[in-house]
């Protein structure tokens, strides 16, 4: 038997080389039917063939006895889809049959060799499953798993692992416990030792090896004979009681859709899969008994099977069902969730919004009509008080946005109508400089909404997302899809920046001038490509911040994008337009080995970073 040392090979490492009659060598893979009798000679002394892919057909056999031997039942929920659709006996089915304790059976009498046989056959089954996942995956983020620590020599291993038995004389009780509880049968472990002297140079020595997740799961896993037997027989290794069911919630035509990246987009869009919620509507239309149940009570009387609700033979009152949590800032879905908790027998999204025979335009209005959402008196009081205390209308508009995003007012349009004069007072004063008789009109209110949209945009929202877009009358210069983040970082006075740069450039010392020229030349592509990161080091008070301000003034005065970030809020305040790195790049506060920045490829932040 030989082992395959190739790390990149995902086939089994157990192979057999035999010398045939002609004197040549023949390689026998473990998936070959002759692998078992050649490897376990004592157990299969007659040379009985083992399992082979697509070899034993699953079909009705004339002999009832043979039919019982080949065809057996497994739990449907524990079967893989490929196993259900297969026309041949799978490896799991074959070895489940082999391991059965029956009259005349003898392989269980081989003790630890039998344990080894169980573990090896489960490893064969698991390898086949992992190979399928590996070769059919589309996008696994396996490249994030890096820098795993591996012991390099024997001394490091001894510092981590101790495989010695306790002294029997000095520690009799410990020795007895270890021998009774920790001395078990055959299992499997893979250990790799690397000699650092084998690296040819420092560059190879510092090379980071990417660890593929499937390989790591397969090679660093401990499997005992007991666990292997449980998994081959598809026994449940864990249980949960009582049963819990989570119910989906989504707006109309906004359900999650799963598809392969190579699928045609028109085919994906035309595929209308039922969700638990849409199936609930259909159930209320076809089953009058369901009309007496709330959405969260359905799982007690119906089971979710094949994308439809099927009646249970007996109601299971011990099931705990919960609708997925929705944050109150997601106004429409939050209102939909409230309505589903209070309405029975609804047959469509339109039916949910209908209260006392009146169909409301939104779920929020319907929830407000039922008294499920409070009125806006607290928000109105806050804005009334702020109108008397705050003289800066921009701060007042910012407060208005904070109330919209965090206090979930029931009627945002009504709140805007009541305070739109206060929110746009500074705009009216600007217009009065041109026309002293100018009064509030739709043009002024539209300009106010555009300023409100700027504050919304900084928080990831727009006028459209808070249902205020239809209040905008004058929208000839309003682009809903424009990237306001780019406009914000370019919103500087070019004249003032040029003056600041001219004043600062003559005050730089020799080291600052060297750093400034090196960075600017790299930005202007005057320096050789390669180095794109500059690190400026120096004690406090040596002018690092002054140098940063000069560089920012130079870049921004040329209408280019420069993002000023710092690790702390105090340091960020010292830089013009400064932000913390966590805020600008969406870096998670708690960093894990799999953490990534929360910036999607199609987001406005990604577009900003590309143009910076």
N, C-alpha and C positions, 0 to 999 in steps of 0.2 A: 504494500500500500504506500502511496506517495501523497505528499501534501503539496498543494499549489501555493507558492509563496507570493504570487502576484497580488498586490493590494487592490488593484483596479479591476480584478476579475470578480464577478458576482456569482459565478457558478460555485458549486460545492467544492470544498477543499479535499473531500475524500474520493480518491480515485484508485483504481487497482490496475497494475501492469501484469500481464500474464505472457508467458512465452509459449507461442503456438508450435505446432508440429514442424513447421518450416524453419523454426529457429528465430523468427522475428518477434517483436514485442507488440502486444495489442493492448490498448488502453480501454479499460472498462469504466464508464461513468456510473455514478451512483443511481442514475435514473434508468439504467439498463436492468432488465429483469434478472440477469445473472449476477447482479451485484450482491444481493442478499445471500445466496448460497455460497458464493466465493468468499464473502467476508465472515459469515457466521457458519463455518464448516461443521461445527459440532451440533448446532441447532438444526440445520437443514442438511443432514448427512445423505439424504436421497437426491439432493440437487434440485429441490423444488424451486421453480421460478418465483420471483417476487413480483411486485407491481410494475407495470409498464404503461406508459402514457398511451391512451386510446387503444387499449388491447382487450380489456374485458368489457363486453357490451352490456348495457343495462337494458334487458328486454325480458319479456315473459318467456319462461321456459316450460316445456311440457311437464317435466317432472316437478311435482310440488315440493319435493325435498330439496332439489337443486334451487328452486326459486327462493326457498327460505334461506338457503345458504348465501345467495348472491345479493338478493334484494332485502334491505333492512331499512328501518325508518330512523330518521334523525329529526330533531326539532326544526320546524320550518324557519323559525326566526333566527336560528343559528347557522343556517346554510348560506354559503356564498351564492351570488347570482349565477356564476359560471358553473357551480356544482349543480344547481337546480336545472339549468338548461343543458347539462352535459348528457350525452347519450352513452357514455362509458363510465366505468367505475373509477372514481377519483382516488387519489392516494389516501385521503382521509377515510373514505369509505372502506378501502381495501384493508388498511391497517386496523381500523376499528373492528372489522371482522376477524382479523388474525389474532387480536389481543383478547378476544372473548374467551371466557373460561367455560369450556364445554367438555363433555364426556369424551375421553380419549385424547384430549389436548395435553401436550407435554412441554411446550416451550417455556411455560411459566416455572418449570422446575430447574431452570438453568441459573437461578440466583442472580448474581451481579451481571452476568453476561446478558440475562434477560433485561435487566435495567438499562444496560448499554444499548441494547437493541431498541428499546422504547425511545430513548433519547435521540438516537440516530435517525429513527423514522420520523419523529416529530421535527427534527432539524431539516430533514428532506422536505417535509410538507411546508414548513415555514419558509425555507429558501425559495421554493416554487412561488409562494405567495408574494414574497418580497421582490423577486425578479419581475413578476407581473407589474407591481407598483412602480418599480424602477424604470422599466422600459416603456411604460404607458403614461408616465407623468408628463405634464406639460410645463409646469413652472413651480418647482420646489425651491424654497430659499435655503438651500443647503450650504450656500457659500458663506452664510453668516456664522456658521459653527466653526470657529477657528481657535488656534492657540490652546488646544487641550494639553494639559500637562501629562507627560509620560516619563516614568522613571528611566534613567539612562544606563545605570549599572546596578550590580548586585547590592552595593551598600545603600543605595537609595531605596531599593525594594525592601531590604531588611528594616529600614527605618519606617516603613509603612505597614508591611505585612509580617505577621508572626504566625508561622505554621507549626510551632512546637507544641508537643503535649506537655501539660504541667507535670512537675516532678511528683511521682506517685507516693513517695514516702513523705515529702514535705507538705504536699497539698493533696491529700487523699480524696477529699470531697470534690475539689475542682477537677481532679483527674477522672473521677467516677462520672461527674456530670458531662464533661467533654466527650468521654468515650461513649456514654449512653445516648447523648442528644446530638452530637456533632459529627460522629463517625458514620457516614451514610454511604449509600451505594454510588453507582457510576453517575457522573455528571460531566459537564463539558465547559472548558474555559480556554480562551485564546489570549496569549500574552506575547507582546512584541518588544524585543530589546534592540536598541539602536546604539551603535558605537559612534560617538561624536568624532573620533579620529578618522572616520571614513570620508568625512567631508573634504573636498579638495581645496576649498578656499572659504574665506569668511562670508562671501556672498551666498554660497550654498548653505553654510551653517546657519545663516539668519533667515533662510527661506522658510516661509510659513506654509505648512501643509494644510490644505483644505480637507476637512473631514466630512464626508458625505453622510447624511443622517441615517440612511438605510444601512450602510456599512457599519456605522458605530452601533446601531441597535443590534445588528446581527453578531458582531464580533465581541462585544463587551457584555453579553447577556448571560446570566447564570440560569440554567435550566436543569431541574432535577427530574428523576424518573417519575415521581408522583405528579408534578406539574405537566410533564409531557403526556402522561396517560390521561389526565383530566382534559387537556386541550384536544387530544386526538378524539376522545369520546364526546367532545363538545359539551362538557359539563360546565355549569356556571361557576366561575371562580369567585364571584362576588354577587351580592344581592342588595336590593333596595326595598324597603317597606316603610310606609305605604307607597304605591305607585304615584309618581308626579307627572303631570302633563303640562307643557307650556304651549299656549295658544298664540298663533301669529296675529298680528294686527298691522294693517297697512291701508293707505288711501286707495281710491279706485285706480286701477291700472298702474299701481306703483309697487307691486309685489316683487320680491326678489326672484331673479331669473338666473338659472344655472345653465351654462352652455360651454361647449368646447371652443377654444379660440380659433379653430379652423372651420367652424360652422359658418354657413352663409347667414348674414345678418337678417335678411328678409325671412329666412326660415325660422330664425330665433324669435323675431317679432311676431310672426304669425302663430307661433306656438303658445296657446293660452292654457297654461297649466292651472289646475284648481289648487287653491290654498285652503287652509283650515277655515278661514273666514268666508271665502266665496262659496265653499262647500256647505257652510252653515246656512247661508242664504238659500241655497238650492234645497237643503234639507227642510227648511221651514216651508218651502213651496210644495214639497212632495210628501211630507210626513206631518200630519196634523198634531201628533203627539209632541213633536219638537217645539210647537208653538207655545207650550207652557213652560219652556226651559230658557234660562239665560244662556248666553254664550259659554260662560265658564262652567255651567252645569252639564253641557253636552257630553264630555268624556265619561261621565258616570253612567250614561245610558247608551252611548254609542262609541264605537272604537274607530280610530283613524286607520283605514286600510286602503291601499291602492288609490290614494288621493280622493277618498270619499268617506263619509261617515256611515258605518254599518251598525245596525241595531245589535246590542248585546243580548244574549239569551237571558241574562239575569243582571239587573242593575248592580253596579259596584259602587257603593257609597263610600268606600274607603279611599277612592282616588282623590288626590289633591290636584286641582287644575288651577292654573294662573295665567292671565293674559300678560304678555310681555310688558315690561315697564316702559313708559313713555315720559320723557321729561316735559314739564309744563311749557318750556320755551318752544317746543314743537306743537304749536297751537292747535292745528287741525287734528293731528293724530291723538293728541291728549284729549281733545273734546270727543273724538270718536270713541276712545276708550271709555270715557265716562258714560257715554250714551249706551255702549254695549253692556255696561254693568247694570243699567237700569231699564233696558228695553227688551221685551220678549217678542218672538215671532216676526222679527224683521226679515224681509225677503230681498233687500237690495240696499245699496248705499243711499239711494234716493229715499227709500223707506225710513232709514235711520234719521235723516234730516227733516222728516215730516212730523210735526208735533201738533196735535189737535186739528188735523186736517190741513194745516198750512205747511207747505214745503219751504224751508229756509235755504238761503243761498250757501250757507257753510255749516259745518258741524258745530262751530263755536256759537253761532246764532241759535241753533237748535238746542244746544246744551244750556245756553243762557235762558231760553224760553222755559225749560224745565226746571230752572233754578239750581242747576248743577254747578254753574260758575258764578262767582260773586260779582257784584257790580263794581264800578270803578270809583267809588267815593273816596277811598284812601288815596288812590293815585291823583284824583282831582285836588284833594286837600294838600298833597305834597307840592303840586305845581302851583296852586294858588299862593302858598306860603313862599315858594321860590320866586314867584313874580314880584313880590314885595321886597325880597332881600337881594336878589341877583340883578345887577345892572348890565352885565355882559350877556347879550342875547346868545352868543355862541355857547357859553356855559349852560344857559337855559335849554338850548337845543340838545346839548350833550346829556343833560339830566332827563330830558324827554326820551332820548334813546335808551338810557339806562332803565327807565321805567318800562319801556316797551319790551326790552330783552329779559328783564329779571322779575318783573312784577306781574306779567301776564294779564294786562288789562283786557276785559271782555270785549270792549268796543274801541279799538284804536282810532277809528275814523271820527267817532264822536268826541274822543279826547282831543284830537287834533283840531276839530272844528271849534271847540270851546276856547282853546289857547293859541290859535293860529295868529291872532293879532300880536300877542306878547312875543311869540317865537320869531316873528318877522319884523319887529319894531325897528331894528337897526337897518334893515333893507329899505324900509319906508323913509328913514331919515336920509339915506344916500340918494334916493330918488327925489326927495324934496329939494336937494341942492340944485337939481336941474329944473324941476317944476314944483314951485311952492304950493300949488294947489293939488298936488298928487295925493291920492287917498289909497286905502287898501283895495287891491283888486286881485284877480286870479294870477296875473303876471307876478306880483310880489309873493303871493302864496306859493307859486311854483318855484321861484328862486329859493324860498325858505325850504321847500321839500328837497331841493338839490343839495342844500347844505346839510340837511338831516341825513340824506343818503350817504354823504361822506363819512359821518360818524357811524352809520350802520355798517358801511363797508369795512371799516377798521375792525369790526367785531364779526365779520364773516356773514353779514346780512345785507339785503338790499330793500328798496322800496317795494319791490315785487314780493319778496318773501314775507313781509309784514303786512301785505295787502293794502298798501298806500299808493301803488303806482297809478291807479285810476283817478286819484286826486290831482295828479300832475296834468295841468292844462297846457302850459307852454313847454313843450318838450322838443323844440326844434334843435337845440344844442345839447340834448341829453341822450347819451349813449348808454343804454342799460348794460351792454356787454363790454364796455371799456374797462381797462384795468386801472382802477383808481390807486392801487398801490404804486404803480409806476408814476402816475401823476403826482402822488404825494412826495415821493423821493426826489422828484424833479422840481418841486415847488419851492424854489429858492430865487432870491433876487440876484440875477447875474451881475449887475453893476456893483452891488455891495460885495459880492464874492471876489470879483476882480480887484477891488480896492483892498480887501483884506489880504489877498495873496500878495499884492505888490508891497504892502506894508510889512508882511511877515518874512518874505523871502530874503530881505536884506539883514534880518536879525538872526538868521541861522548860523550856528558855528560850523567849524570844519567837518565834524562828524555828522552833524545834521544834514549839511549840504551833500555829503557823500551818500547818506541813506536816501535823501530826497531824489537825487539824480538817478540812483540805481533803480528806485521804484518807478519813477516816471518814465525812464527809458524802457523798462519792461512793459509798462502799460502802452507805450507807443510802438511796441514791437521793434525797438531799436537795439535791444539786447538779444543775445542768442537764446533760443528757446530751451526749456529744460527747467530752470529754476522759476517757480511761480509763487513761492512762499518766502516771505522775509520776516525775520524775527528781530525785533529791536529790544535790546536789553540795556538796562542802566539803572542806577539807584534813583530813589525818589528825588525830585527837584532838578533833574538834569535836562528837562525840556522834551520829554517824550510826547506828552499831550500837545505841546505847542507844535511839534513836528507833525503830529496827526492832523491837527486843524489846518496846517498849511497845505498838506497833501489833499485833504478833503476840499479845501477852497479851490485848489488848482483843478481838480477833476470836475467838480460841480460847476465851476465857471465856464467850462467847455461843454456844458449841457450833457455831461455823461453821468451815469449812475454810480454812486459810491455808497456802500452800505457800511455804516459805522456801528460796530457791535462791541460789547464788552462782557466780561464774565459776571459782573455785579451791576446792580442798579446805580450805585453811587458813581462807579467809573463811567457808566453809560451817560449819566447826566453831564459829564465834563465834555462830551463830544457833541457837536452840532448834529441834530437829528439822530442821536445815539439811541440804540435799543440794546437790551440784553440779548445774548446769543440764544437763550432759551425762548425768548419771545419772537425773535426774528426768524430763527430756523426751526421753530416748533420742536425743540429738543425736549424729550421727556424728563421730568424732574428725577424720577427713579430710573436709573440706567441698569438694564439687564444685558445679558449676552446677546439677546435677540432684539434689542430695542432699535427702532428706526425713527427718524424724524417724521412728524406727521404732516408731510407735504406730498400731495398726490401729483402725478406727472402733468395733469391737465389743469392744475390749480393756478390762480393768479400769482401765488408766491413762487411757483416753479418758473413762470414766465419772467418774473422779476429777477430771479437768480440767474437765469440764462442771459439776460440783457445787462447784468451788472458787470 
